[in-house]
């Protein structure tokens, strides 16, 4: 969607250049060389939207919070009134529906595993939560039969050697940071995030732990080989 960025925020432009939404957010822009303008979304001044002097006046007038037309709910800046959202469906006859709508986002298990090379890699359990009908995991939404993968075994190699005969050469290729070479669609990035020390991080490449990642990478490896 050209009208919104990766996180669904409206894209704004000034003098032909896009205004940085991260710069105007709570965390600020962390990019060393950002291609977008670091100016206020409201007054186009040389400051962020959160520090805009006009924002304080507007908030005092409207009675809204200092998050500039947004409120801080459970540590997340959102325009949604969560209290009203929770109260509205309380009398809904379908109680599982209410539980799903008002449940907090699920945080999947994650860990950092050291590879044989000494380099660490982050593994996220995208099958979590397990056996929960009210909250499906990412892997639950991926059809297992479509993305099943059969790896080449030693027996497969032996059969090829026997077929070719004496003098056969074997070759093995390896791609560094294999899953990180393939980006995911921008619409899927919000579903592949983790929280760490009150910060949110999102995968922009294939995640280690997703049911479909290895199958998708297999297509690339076959094309290269």
Z-matrix of the N, CA and C atoms (Angstrom, degrees):
N
C 1 1.456
C 2 1.529 1 108.65
N 3 1.341 2 116.12 1 117.47
C 4 1.454 3 120.52 2 -176.66
C 5 1.531 4 112.19 3 -73.60
N 6 1.342 5 117.46 4 -17.16
C 7 1.461 6 120.13 5 -178.42
C 8 1.522 7 112.57 6 -85.29
N 9 1.333 8 117.82 7 -15.17
C 10 1.462 9 121.60 8 179.59
C 11 1.519 10 110.32 9 -129.21
N 12 1.345 11 116.61 10 158.31
C 13 1.454 12 120.58 11 178.44
C 14 1.523 13 110.27 12 -89.68
N 15 1.334 14 116.32 13 -168.13
C 16 1.462 15 121.53 14 -176.26
C 17 1.513 16 112.72 15 -58.59
N 18 1.335 17 117.05 16 -33.16
C 19 1.458 18 121.47 17 -176.13
C 20 1.524 19 112.75 18 -98.03
N 21 1.338 20 116.88 19 14.74
C 22 1.455 21 120.62 20 176.70
C 23 1.511 22 114.88 21 80.62
N 24 1.338 23 117.25 22 9.50
C 25 1.464 24 120.16 23 179.62
C 26 1.528 25 110.33 24 -84.22
N 27 1.322 26 116.71 25 143.49
C 28 1.454 27 120.81 26 -178.84
C 29 1.524 28 110.65 27 -65.28
N 30 1.324 29 116.26 28 134.09
C 31 1.465 30 121.46 29 179.36
C 32 1.528 31 109.39 30 -86.43
N 33 1.329 32 115.80 31 128.01
C 34 1.461 33 122.26 32 -179.63
C 35 1.526 34 109.37 33 -116.90
N 36 1.326 35 115.85 34 145.98
C 37 1.458 36 121.04 35 -178.42
C 38 1.524 37 110.02 36 -126.93
N 39 1.327 38 115.05 37 151.38
C 40 1.462 39 121.09 38 176.73
C 41 1.525 40 107.96 39 -146.88
N 42 1.324 41 115.38 40 125.30
C 43 1.475 42 122.03 41 -177.67
C 44 1.527 43 111.24 42 55.47
N 45 1.332 44 115.65 43 39.42
C 46 1.458 45 120.65 44 175.84
C 47 1.514 46 115.38 45 79.24
N 48 1.340 47 117.68 46 4.68
C 49 1.465 48 120.82 47 -178.26
C 50 1.524 49 109.73 48 -124.79
N 51 1.333 50 115.83 49 139.88
C 52 1.462 51 120.35 50 -178.27
C 53 1.529 52 111.27 51 -70.84
N 54 1.332 53 115.86 52 139.39
C 55 1.465 54 121.80 53 177.35
C 56 1.526 55 108.93 54 -86.32
N 57 1.310 56 116.45 55 135.20
C 58 1.467 57 122.33 56 -176.10
C 59 1.536 58 110.79 57 -72.73
N 60 1.335 59 116.96 58 115.68
C 61 1.466 60 121.14 59 177.31
C 62 1.520 61 111.61 60 -70.18
N 63 1.331 62 116.83 61 -33.30
C 64 1.467 63 119.96 62 179.02
C 65 1.528 64 111.20 63 -64.42
N 66 1.335 65 116.14 64 -41.18
C 67 1.460 66 121.03 65 179.37
C 68 1.521 67 110.85 66 -59.98
N 69 1.319 68 116.34 67 -34.04
C 70 1.463 69 121.29 68 -178.49
C 71 1.525 70 113.26 69 -90.24
N 72 1.331 71 117.67 70 2.82
C 73 1.453 72 121.47 71 -179.60
C 74 1.512 73 112.92 72 -95.63
N 75 1.334 74 115.44 73 -175.96
C 76 1.459 75 122.01 74 -177.37
C 77 1.528 76 111.88 75 -65.00
N 78 1.320 77 117.21 76 -40.49
C 79 1.462 78 121.16 77 -175.06
C 80 1.516 79 113.16 78 -83.14
N 81 1.327 80 116.96 79 -25.02
C 82 1.451 81 120.14 80 -175.06
C 83 1.516 82 111.15 81 81.36
N 84 1.307 83 117.22 82 173.00
C 85 1.462 84 122.38 83 -179.29
C 86 1.526 85 109.96 84 -87.21
N 87 1.332 86 116.37 85 128.29
C 88 1.461 87 121.74 86 -177.82
C 89 1.531 88 112.52 87 -101.46
N 90 1.328 89 117.43 88 -0.35
C 91 1.461 90 120.30 89 -177.41
C 92 1.525 91 110.74 90 -74.63
N 93 1.349 92 115.33 91 137.34
C 94 1.464 93 120.19 92 179.24
C 95 1.527 94 110.75 93 -67.42
N 96 1.332 95 116.80 94 -41.61
C 97 1.464 96 121.63 95 178.11
C 98 1.526 97 107.59 96 -130.25
N 99 1.313 98 117.03 97 92.74
C 100 1.461 99 122.12 98 -178.89
C 101 1.533 100 109.63 99 -87.67
N 102 1.329 101 115.67 100 135.29
C 103 1.465 102 120.45 101 -179.00
C 104 1.528 103 112.72 102 -82.91
N 105 1.329 104 116.83 103 -10.10
C 106 1.464 105 120.42 104 -178.08
C 107 1.530 106 111.49 105 -95.97
N 108 1.336 107 115.75 106 163.29
C 109 1.466 108 121.42 107 -178.15
C 110 1.524 109 110.89 108 -77.84
N 111 1.320 110 116.02 109 132.32
C 112 1.462 111 121.74 110 176.69
C 113 1.524 112 108.95 111 -95.72
N 114 1.332 113 114.04 112 75.10
C 115 1.456 114 121.29 113 178.44
C 116 1.527 115 108.46 114 -134.27
N 117 1.323 116 116.23 115 167.14
C 118 1.459 117 122.04 116 -177.56
C 119 1.532 118 110.62 117 -69.44
N 120 1.321 119 116.71 118 135.75
C 121 1.460 120 121.01 119 178.19
C 122 1.527 121 111.97 120 -66.34
N 123 1.336 122 117.21 121 -27.52
C 124 1.463 123 120.64 122 -175.52
C 125 1.526 124 113.09 123 -89.04
N 126 1.347 125 115.93 124 -61.30
C 127 1.470 126 119.54 125 -173.09
C 128 1.520 127 113.06 126 -99.80
N 129 1.340 128 117.12 127 -4.79
C 130 1.473 129 123.78 128 -179.17
C 131 1.526 130 111.80 129 64.09
N 132 1.349 131 116.14 130 24.19
C 133 1.455 132 120.78 131 177.18
C 134 1.518 133 112.39 132 -81.61
N 135 1.329 134 116.19 133 172.37
C 136 1.464 135 122.39 134 -177.05
C 137 1.531 136 110.88 135 -83.32
N 138 1.326 137 116.34 136 59.43
C 139 1.467 138 122.91 137 178.68
C 140 1.523 139 107.58 138 -163.71
N 141 1.330 140 116.11 139 168.81
C 142 1.462 141 119.19 140 179.12
C 143 1.525 142 110.51 141 -79.64
N 144 1.317 143 115.01 142 167.17
C 145 1.463 144 120.22 143 -179.66
C 146 1.525 145 111.61 144 -65.43
N 147 1.338 146 116.19 145 -33.50
C 148 1.459 147 120.00 146 -177.62
C 149 1.523 148 112.41 147 -69.72
N 150 1.341 149 116.74 148 -26.49
C 151 1.464 150 120.28 149 180.00
C 152 1.527 151 112.03 150 -102.35
N 153 1.315 152 116.73 151 11.80
C 154 1.468 153 120.83 152 -179.05
C 155 1.530 154 110.11 153 -69.68
N 156 1.334 155 118.70 154 127.85
C 157 1.475 156 120.87 155 178.90
C 158 1.523 157 112.26 156 -63.53
N 159 1.327 158 117.29 157 -28.81
C 160 1.464 159 120.07 158 179.15
C 161 1.522 160 111.59 159 -71.80
N 162 1.348 161 116.34 160 -26.58
C 163 1.470 162 119.92 161 -178.43
C 164 1.514 163 110.79 162 -66.06
N 165 1.334 164 116.53 163 -39.82
C 166 1.467 165 120.25 164 -179.65
C 167 1.519 166 110.98 165 -64.09
N 168 1.322 167 116.23 166 -41.41
C 169 1.458 168 119.56 167 178.70
C 170 1.524 169 110.46 168 -64.09
N 171 1.329 170 115.79 169 -42.08
C 172 1.452 171 120.02 170 -178.89
C 173 1.526 172 111.41 171 -65.86
N 174 1.345 173 116.18 172 -39.32
C 175 1.460 174 120.68 173 -179.89
C 176 1.524 175 111.21 174 -66.36
N 177 1.343 176 116.79 175 -39.43
C 178 1.459 177 120.25 176 178.59
C 179 1.526 178 110.93 177 -65.77
N 180 1.326 179 114.67 178 -33.79
C 181 1.464 180 119.35 179 -178.63
C 182 1.527 181 111.26 180 -74.14
N 183 1.311 182 115.90 181 -39.96
C 184 1.463 183 119.81 182 -174.29
C 185 1.512 184 113.27 183 -91.52
N 186 1.365 185 116.22 184 -14.21
C 187 1.456 186 118.95 185 -179.13
C 188 1.505 187 112.96 186 78.48
N 189 1.333 188 118.07 187 14.54
C 190 1.449 189 121.43 188 -179.83
C 191 1.514 190 109.72 189 -90.45
N 192 1.328 191 115.77 190 169.55
C 193 1.457 192 121.39 191 -178.54
C 194 1.509 193 110.75 192 -75.74
N 195 1.341 194 115.92 193 172.37
C 196 1.460 195 121.85 194 -174.45
C 197 1.509 196 113.07 195 -78.56
N 198 1.308 197 117.65 196 6.12
C 199 1.467 198 119.89 197 -179.60
C 200 1.516 199 110.47 198 -88.48
N 201 1.345 200 117.24 199 19.92
C 202 1.454 201 122.95 200 174.67
C 203 1.521 202 112.04 201 55.17
N 204 1.341 203 114.62 202 81.02
C 205 1.454 204 123.54 203 178.44
C 206 1.521 205 112.45 204 67.20
N 207 1.328 206 117.32 205 10.66
C 208 1.456 207 121.36 206 176.45
C 209 1.518 208 108.14 207 -132.40
N 210 1.296 209 117.08 208 162.47
C 211 1.457 210 121.18 209 179.00
C 212 1.511 211 109.68 210 -125.43
N 213 1.351 212 114.86 211 150.86
C 214 1.454 213 119.75 212 178.67
C 215 1.523 214 108.95 213 -88.09
N 216 1.304 215 117.80 214 112.79
C 217 1.453 216 123.22 215 178.88
C 218 1.519 217 108.57 216 -122.37
N 219 1.349 218 116.49 217 117.93
C 220 1.460 219 121.68 218 177.04
C 221 1.513 220 111.60 219 54.41
N 222 1.324 221 116.07 220 37.12
C 223 1.452 222 120.60 221 175.14
C 224 1.509 223 114.40 222 83.32
N 225 1.346 224 118.46 223 3.34
C 226 1.458 225 121.71 224 -178.25
C 227 1.520 226 109.03 225 -120.45
N 228 1.325 227 116.46 226 133.31
C 229 1.460 228 121.82 227 178.67
C 230 1.523 229 108.79 228 -82.01
N 231 1.322 230 117.60 229 117.62
C 232 1.463 231 120.52 230 -174.89
C 233 1.524 232 110.31 231 -147.19
N 234 1.342 233 117.77 232 145.31
C 235 1.466 234 120.85 233 176.30
C 236 1.522 235 112.13 234 -80.11
N 237 1.328 236 118.37 235 -3.64
C 238 1.461 237 122.41 236 -176.32
C 239 1.525 238 110.26 237 -85.34
N 240 1.312 239 117.29 238 132.48
C 241 1.456 240 121.55 239 174.34
C 242 1.528 241 107.54 240 -82.10
N 243 1.332 242 116.27 241 96.39
C 244 1.458 243 121.40 242 -173.26
C 245 1.516 244 111.57 243 -65.75
N 246 1.341 245 117.63 244 -35.64
C 247 1.461 246 120.42 245 -179.93
C 248 1.527 247 111.30 246 -60.30
N 249 1.333 248 115.92 247 -45.06
C 250 1.460 249 119.67 248 178.18
C 251 1.526 250 110.60 249 -67.94
N 252 1.329 251 116.17 250 -35.72
C 253 1.459 252 120.23 251 179.82
C 254 1.525 253 110.76 252 -63.20
N 255 1.346 254 116.59 253 -37.44
C 256 1.456 255 120.19 254 179.39
C 257 1.531 256 111.79 255 -73.24
N 258 1.336 257 116.35 256 -36.66
C 259 1.459 258 120.07 257 -176.19
C 260 1.526 259 112.28 258 -74.89
N 261 1.330 260 116.31 259 -33.00
C 262 1.466 261 120.35 260 -173.52
C 263 1.530 262 113.35 261 -60.73
N 264 1.354 263 120.18 262 -47.80
C 265 1.468 264 118.86 263 -175.45
C 266 1.528 265 114.52 264 -92.38
N 267 1.337 266 118.63 265 13.71
C 268 1.463 267 120.07 266 -175.95
C 269 1.527 268 112.78 267 -60.25
N 270 1.327 269 116.89 268 -32.93
C 271 1.461 270 120.71 269 -179.43
C 272 1.526 271 112.64 270 -94.19
N 273 1.316 272 116.41 271 11.70
C 274 1.460 273 119.95 272 179.11
C 275 1.530 274 109.27 273 -64.45
N 276 1.343 275 118.31 274 133.27
C 277 1.478 276 120.48 275 -177.06
C 278 1.527 277 113.71 276 -64.34
N 279 1.314 278 116.69 277 -22.18
C 280 1.468 279 119.95 278 -179.70
C 281 1.525 280 108.52 279 -96.33
N 282 1.324 281 117.60 280 94.99
C 283 1.465 282 121.10 281 -176.44
C 284 1.527 283 113.33 282 -63.07
N 285 1.357 284 119.84 283 -37.40
C 286 1.478 285 118.38 284 176.81
C 287 1.524 286 112.42 285 -59.86
N 288 1.360 287 116.45 286 -33.42
C 289 1.459 288 120.12 287 177.60
C 290 1.520 289 110.36 288 -62.08
N 291 1.343 290 116.01 289 -43.97
C 292 1.465 291 120.15 290 179.31
C 293 1.524 292 110.68 291 -63.29
N 294 1.319 293 117.26 292 -41.01
C 295 1.468 294 121.05 293 -178.64
C 296 1.517 295 111.38 294 -63.70
N 297 1.339 296 116.51 295 -38.42
C 298 1.465 297 120.32 296 -179.43
C 299 1.525 298 110.61 297 -69.77
N 300 1.340 299 116.44 298 -45.52
C 301 1.469 300 120.64 299 -176.42
C 302 1.521 301 111.37 300 -64.13
N 303 1.325 302 117.50 301 -40.56
C 304 1.459 303 121.39 302 -171.95
C 305 1.520 304 113.62 303 -98.84
N 306 1.323 305 117.25 304 3.56
C 307 1.465 306 119.30 305 179.08
C 308 1.521 307 110.01 306 -74.36
N 309 1.326 308 116.54 307 146.00
C 310 1.459 309 120.83 308 176.54
C 311 1.522 310 109.91 309 -69.21
N 312 1.342 311 118.91 310 152.57
C 313 1.463 312 120.95 311 177.17
C 314 1.522 313 110.65 312 -57.32
N 315 1.338 314 115.55 313 141.29
C 316 1.467 315 119.43 314 -178.74
C 317 1.518 316 110.33 315 -85.27
N 318 1.318 317 116.25 316 135.06
C 319 1.461 318 122.61 317 176.96
C 320 1.523 319 108.64 318 -101.82
N 321 1.331 320 116.98 319 111.90
C 322 1.459 321 120.75 320 -179.18
C 323 1.522 322 110.98 321 -70.13
N 324 1.329 323 115.24 322 153.80
C 325 1.459 324 119.98 323 175.89
C 326 1.518 325 109.97 324 -66.54
N 327 1.323 326 116.81 325 145.36
C 328 1.459 327 120.08 326 178.11
C 329 1.519 328 108.27 327 -146.34
N 330 1.327 329 115.66 328 154.51
C 331 1.459 330 120.84 329 178.84
C 332 1.512 331 108.96 330 -155.20
N 333 1.321 332 115.69 331 158.30
C 334 1.459 333 121.93 332 178.50
C 335 1.522 334 108.27 333 -107.27
N 336 1.327 335 115.97 334 116.16
C 337 1.456 336 121.56 335 -177.83
C 338 1.520 337 109.90 336 -108.59
N 339 1.328 338 115.70 337 133.47
C 340 1.459 339 120.22 338 179.99
C 341 1.528 340 109.79 339 -83.61
N 342 1.327 341 116.56 340 130.03
C 343 1.454 342 121.67 341 177.63
C 344 1.525 343 109.64 342 -81.10
N 345 1.336 344 115.86 343 171.53
C 346 1.463 345 119.81 344 -179.95
C 347 1.519 346 111.74 345 -61.62
N 348 1.335 347 116.93 346 -25.05
C 349 1.461 348 121.29 347 179.87
C 350 1.528 349 112.00 348 -78.27
N 351 1.320 350 117.33 349 -8.20
C 352 1.457 351 121.24 350 -177.09
C 353 1.514 352 112.89 351 94.41
N 354 1.335 353 116.84 352 -10.35
C 355 1.456 354 121.54 353 -179.69
C 356 1.529 355 109.57 354 -81.60
N 357 1.326 356 116.24 355 138.89
C 358 1.458 357 120.19 356 -179.30
C 359 1.527 358 110.79 357 -89.31
N 360 1.318 359 114.96 358 147.81
C 361 1.459 360 120.38 359 175.34
C 362 1.523 361 108.53 360 -134.22
N 363 1.315 362 115.82 361 145.06
C 364 1.461 363 121.67 362 -177.85
C 365 1.525 364 109.59 363 -92.91
N 366 1.324 365 116.13 364 126.85
C 367 1.456 366 121.94 365 178.01
C 368 1.526 367 108.32 366 -115.50
N 369 1.327 368 116.13 367 125.40
C 370 1.461 369 121.65 368 179.67
C 371 1.528 370 108.85 369 -110.87
N 372 1.307 371 116.68 370 129.60
C 373 1.463 372 121.51 371 179.20
C 374 1.525 373 109.01 372 -78.61
N 375 1.331 374 116.12 373 90.47
C 376 1.457 375 120.76 374 -178.63
C 377 1.524 376 112.38 375 -83.62
N 378 1.336 377 116.99 376 6.66
C 379 1.461 378 121.21 377 171.24
C 380 1.526 379 110.80 378 -95.32
N 381 1.314 380 116.62 379 1.99
C 382 1.466 381 122.26 380 178.68
C 383 1.531 382 109.40 381 -94.96
N 384 1.341 383 119.09 382 140.04
C 385 1.472 384 128.09 383 3.91
C 386 1.524 385 112.22 384 -76.24
N 387 1.332 386 116.66 385 149.03
C 388 1.454 387 122.03 386 -177.19
C 389 1.530 388 110.27 387 -93.77
N 390 1.336 389 114.66 388 136.74
C 391 1.471 390 121.35 389 174.91
C 392 1.531 391 112.42 390 53.20
N 393 1.316 392 114.96 391 46.20
C 394 1.462 393 120.37 392 179.46
C 395 1.529 394 108.69 393 -120.60
N 396 1.330 395 116.82 394 106.71
C 397 1.462 396 120.96 395 -176.40
C 398 1.523 397 112.24 396 -68.72
N 399 1.323 398 117.13 397 -27.69
C 400 1.464 399 120.52 398 -176.95
C 401 1.519 400 113.29 399 -83.82
N 402 1.311 401 116.88 400 -15.00
C 403 1.467 402 120.32 401 -178.10
C 404 1.518 403 108.85 402 -145.01
N 405 1.323 404 115.83 403 100.30
C 406 1.459 405 120.53 404 -178.65
C 407 1.526 406 110.68 405 -80.12
N 408 1.315 407 115.31 406 148.37
C 409 1.459 408 120.50 407 177.56
C 410 1.524 409 109.87 408 -83.85
N 411 1.335 410 116.18 409 170.86
C 412 1.465 411 120.69 410 176.70
C 413 1.521 412 110.38 411 -60.99
N 414 1.336 413 117.32 412 -44.14
C 415 1.466 414 120.63 413 -178.57
C 416 1.525 415 112.34 414 -67.77
N 417 1.332 416 117.58 415 -26.13
C 418 1.464 417 120.06 416 175.79
C 419 1.522 418 111.28 417 -64.21
N 420 1.319 419 116.11 418 -28.11
C 421 1.465 420 121.03 419 -177.46
C 422 1.525 421 112.50 420 -87.78
N 423 1.330 422 117.21 421 -3.45
C 424 1.468 423 122.10 422 179.18
C 425 1.525 424 108.53 423 -103.77
N 426 1.330 425 117.20 424 124.40
C 427 1.467 426 121.40 425 -176.55
C 428 1.526 427 109.78 426 -67.62
N 429 1.325 428 116.09 427 117.65
C 430 1.461 429 121.45 428 -175.40
C 431 1.530 430 111.60 429 -62.40
N 432 1.334 431 116.71 430 -40.85
C 433 1.466 432 120.01 431 -176.09
C 434 1.529 433 112.01 432 -65.82
N 435 1.322 434 116.20 433 -30.56
C 436 1.472 435 119.83 434 -178.15
C 437 1.522 436 111.08 435 -74.77
N 438 1.335 437 116.90 436 -34.88
C 439 1.461 438 120.31 437 -173.32
C 440 1.531 439 113.14 438 -110.40
N 441 1.340 440 117.02 439 20.01
C 442 1.463 441 118.90 440 176.25
C 443 1.529 442 109.02 441 -67.85
N 444 1.312 443 117.38 442 151.20
C 445 1.465 444 121.85 443 -174.10
C 446 1.520 445 109.59 444 -138.23
N 447 1.339 446 115.56 445 133.52
C 448 1.464 447 121.62 446 177.19
C 449 1.522 448 108.09 447 -110.94
N 450 1.328 449 116.37 448 119.22
C 451 1.456 450 121.11 449 -178.69
C 452 1.528 451 111.08 450 -84.02
N 453 1.319 452 115.07 451 151.05
C 454 1.464 453 120.91 452 175.30
C 455 1.523 454 108.77 453 -70.42
N 456 1.328 455 116.36 454 133.20
C 457 1.459 456 121.66 455 -178.10
C 458 1.529 457 111.05 456 -108.36
N 459 1.328 458 116.07 457 172.11
C 460 1.467 459 121.10 458 175.46
C 461 1.524 460 110.22 459 -61.54
N 462 1.321 461 116.65 460 -38.19
C 463 1.466 462 120.40 461 178.57
C 464 1.526 463 111.11 462 -60.91
N 465 1.339 464 116.90 463 -37.76
C 466 1.469 465 119.97 464 177.01
C 467 1.523 466 110.70 465 -62.74
N 468 1.335 467 116.82 466 -41.86
C 469 1.466 468 120.78 467 179.09
C 470 1.524 469 111.12 468 -65.20
N 471 1.334 470 116.78 469 -40.05
C 472 1.472 471 120.56 470 179.76
C 473 1.526 472 110.76 471 -62.91
N 474 1.318 473 117.08 472 -40.00
C 475 1.463 474 120.57 473 179.30
C 476 1.527 475 111.28 474 -62.87
N 477 1.346 476 116.52 475 -39.79
C 478 1.466 477 120.28 476 179.06
C 479 1.526 478 110.34 477 -66.38
N 480 1.333 479 116.95 478 -42.05
C 481 1.471 480 121.25 479 179.32
C 482 1.520 481 110.28 480 -62.71
N 483 1.321 482 117.19 481 -42.91
C 484 1.466 483 120.75 482 179.27
C 485 1.519 484 111.22 483 -64.05
N 486 1.333 485 117.01 484 -35.17
C 487 1.457 486 120.36 485 -179.18
C 488 1.524 487 111.60 486 -72.20
N 489 1.348 488 117.20 487 -39.86
C 490 1.468 489 121.12 488 -178.38
C 491 1.521 490 110.79 489 -77.63
N 492 1.318 491 116.37 490 -40.61
C 493 1.454 492 119.87 491 178.11
C 494 1.520 493 113.03 492 100.44
N 495 1.323 494 115.62 493 -173.01
C 496 1.462 495 122.04 494 -176.26
C 497 1.531 496 111.21 495 -62.00
N 498 1.340 497 116.11 496 141.93
C 499 1.464 498 120.96 497 -179.73
C 500 1.521 499 113.37 498 93.16
N 501 1.340 500 117.01 499 4.35
C 502 1.468 501 120.24 500 179.98
C 503 1.527 502 110.42 501 -68.59
N 504 1.329 503 115.12 502 142.37
C 505 1.469 504 121.08 503 177.86
C 506 1.528 505 109.08 504 -105.83
N 507 1.326 506 115.42 505 141.20
C 508 1.456 507 121.41 506 176.46
C 509 1.523 508 109.59 507 -111.63
N 510 1.314 509 116.85 508 139.51
C 511 1.460 510 120.85 509 179.74
C 512 1.527 511 109.30 510 -135.63
N 513 1.312 512 116.29 511 138.77
C 514 1.464 513 121.97 512 179.11
C 515 1.525 514 108.89 513 -126.13
N 516 1.309 515 116.93 514 132.11
C 517 1.467 516 121.54 515 177.46
C 518 1.523 517 109.23 516 -113.97
N 519 1.306 518 115.45 517 150.51
C 520 1.463 519 120.78 518 179.40
C 521 1.526 520 108.73 519 -137.25
N 522 1.313 521 116.72 520 137.02
C 523 1.465 522 122.22 521 179.79
C 524 1.522 523 108.39 522 -110.37
N 525 1.318 524 116.47 523 120.87
C 526 1.463 525 121.30 524 -178.99
C 527 1.528 526 110.79 525 -67.93
N 528 1.327 527 115.56 526 138.21
C 529 1.473 528 121.35 527 179.95
C 530 1.525 529 110.39 528 49.66
N 531 1.319 530 114.79 529 52.85
C 532 1.464 531 121.75 530 -170.23
C 533 1.528 532 114.02 531 -51.56
N 534 1.321 533 117.68 532 -52.77
C 535 1.464 534 119.75 533 -175.98
C 536 1.523 535 112.29 534 -68.85
N 537 1.332 536 116.66 535 -25.55
C 538 1.460 537 120.57 536 -178.29
C 539 1.526 538 112.57 537 -75.78
N 540 1.326 539 117.36 538 -5.78
C 541 1.465 540 120.25 539 179.91
C 542 1.528 541 112.01 540 -85.36
N 543 1.325 542 117.16 541 -10.15
C 544 1.462 543 120.50 542 -175.88
C 545 1.531 544 109.70 543 -118.51
N 546 1.325 545 117.77 544 117.14
C 547 1.474 546 120.10 545 179.67
C 548 1.526 547 111.15 546 -77.40
N 549 1.313 548 116.13 547 156.49
C 550 1.462 549 121.13 548 173.97
C 551 1.525 550 108.52 549 -100.82
N 552 1.310 551 116.02 550 160.20
C 553 1.459 552 119.87 551 179.24
C 554 1.529 553 109.71 552 -63.71
N 555 1.322 554 115.94 553 142.07
C 556 1.464 555 120.54 554 -176.30
C 557 1.527 556 112.51 555 -57.36
N 558 1.320 557 117.13 556 -31.59
C 559 1.466 558 119.91 557 -178.59
C 560 1.524 559 112.32 558 -68.73
N 561 1.345 560 117.42 559 -17.89
C 562 1.465 561 121.14 560 -178.32
C 563 1.524 562 112.73 561 -94.87
N 564 1.320 563 117.64 562 -13.36
C 565 1.469 564 120.68 563 -177.67
C 566 1.530 565 113.20 564 -57.36
N 567 1.346 566 120.15 565 -42.12
C 568 1.471 567 118.91 566 -179.19
C 569 1.523 568 114.10 567 -62.06
N 570 1.343 569 117.61 568 -19.25
C 571 1.464 570 120.54 569 -179.05
C 572 1.527 571 111.95 570 -89.63
N 573 1.321 572 117.46 571 -6.33
C 574 1.460 573 120.86 572 -176.90
C 575 1.526 574 109.84 573 -118.87
N 576 1.315 575 115.66 574 55.35
C 577 1.458 576 120.36 575 -177.89
C 578 1.510 577 112.19 576 -118.58
N 579 1.321 578 115.82 577 159.63
C 580 1.456 579 122.44 578 175.35
C 581 1.524 580 108.75 579 -133.93
N 582 1.311 581 115.62 580 158.98
C 583 1.462 582 121.35 581 176.42
C 584 1.518 583 108.46 582 -113.32
N 585 1.332 584 116.11 583 132.92
C 586 1.461 585 121.00 584 179.57
C 587 1.517 586 108.88 585 -145.56
N 588 1.336 587 116.12 586 118.76
C 589 1.458 588 122.39 587 179.00
C 590 1.531 589 111.25 588 52.80
N 591 1.341 590 115.05 589 50.45
C 592 1.471 591 123.27 590 176.45
C 593 1.520 592 113.60 591 64.31
N 594 1.321 593 117.12 592 17.85
C 595 1.457 594 121.47 593 175.81
C 596 1.530 595 108.41 594 -120.03
N 597 1.320 596 116.72 595 151.53
C 598 1.457 597 121.83 596 -179.65
C 599 1.529 598 109.41 597 -112.30
N 600 1.325 599 115.28 598 133.96
C 601 1.458 600 121.96 599 -179.71
C 602 1.529 601 108.18 600 -127.91
N 603 1.339 602 115.76 601 139.92
C 604 1.455 603 120.19 602 -176.36
C 605 1.531 604 110.37 603 -127.17
N 606 1.327 605 115.21 604 137.14
C 607 1.461 606 120.81 605 176.00
C 608 1.525 607 109.70 606 -71.49
N 609 1.313 608 116.17 607 132.54
C 610 1.463 609 121.26 608 172.34
C 611 1.521 610 110.68 609 -108.76
N 612 1.342 611 116.78 610 -9.60
C 613 1.459 612 122.46 611 173.05
C 614 1.530 613 108.32 612 -117.98
N 615 1.328 614 115.94 613 176.62
C 616 1.460 615 120.16 614 -179.87
C 617 1.524 616 110.48 615 -56.56
N 618 1.311 617 116.06 616 135.32
C 619 1.463 618 121.28 617 -177.15
C 620 1.521 619 110.68 618 -94.80
N 621 1.330 620 115.77 619 139.38
C 622 1.458 621 120.86 620 175.64
C 623 1.528 622 107.94 621 -77.77
N 624 1.309 623 116.46 622 109.71
C 625 1.458 624 121.44 623 -175.79
C 626 1.516 625 111.75 624 131.61
N 627 1.339 626 115.92 625 -14.01
C 628 1.456 627 120.52 626 177.05
C 629 1.525 628 109.63 627 -83.25
N 630 1.315 629 116.75 628 138.19
C 631 1.461 630 122.02 629 -176.35
C 632 1.524 631 112.35 630 -61.29
N 633 1.304 632 118.06 631 -31.63
C 634 1.462 633 121.01 632 -174.58
C 635 1.525 634 113.88 633 -91.41
N 636 1.337 635 118.54 634 -12.88
C 637 1.467 636 121.30 635 -171.35
C 638 1.526 637 112.89 636 -59.97
N 639 1.329 638 117.20 637 -50.89
C 640 1.460 639 120.64 638 -175.90
C 641 1.519 640 111.58 639 -66.46
N 642 1.326 641 117.27 640 -36.03
C 643 1.459 642 120.23 641 178.43
C 644 1.523 643 110.88 642 -66.24
N 645 1.332 644 116.71 643 -41.99
C 646 1.468 645 120.54 644 178.55
C 647 1.520 646 110.45 645 -64.16
N 648 1.338 647 117.05 646 -43.00
C 649 1.459 648 119.73 647 179.08
C 650 1.523 649 111.40 648 -65.11
N 651 1.323 650 117.78 649 -30.42
C 652 1.465 651 121.08 650 -179.80
C 653 1.521 652 111.07 651 -59.96
N 654 1.340 653 116.92 652 -34.26
C 655 1.466 654 119.88 653 177.45
C 656 1.530 655 110.45 654 -63.45
N 657 1.330 656 116.62 655 -40.78
C 658 1.466 657 120.40 656 178.86
C 659 1.520 658 111.01 657 -66.73
N 660 1.321 659 117.56 658 -44.21
C 661 1.463 660 120.60 659 -178.04
C 662 1.524 661 111.20 660 -63.77
N 663 1.330 662 117.30 661 -37.40
C 664 1.466 663 120.20 662 177.63
C 665 1.525 664 110.85 663 -67.16
N 666 1.328 665 116.66 664 -36.15
C 667 1.466 666 119.77 665 178.92
C 668 1.525 667 111.04 666 -67.90
N 669 1.345 668 116.86 667 -38.26
C 670 1.466 669 121.24 668 179.92
C 671 1.519 670 111.01 669 -70.24
N 672 1.325 671 115.98 670 -40.93
C 673 1.468 672 120.50 671 -177.04
C 674 1.517 673 112.34 672 -84.85
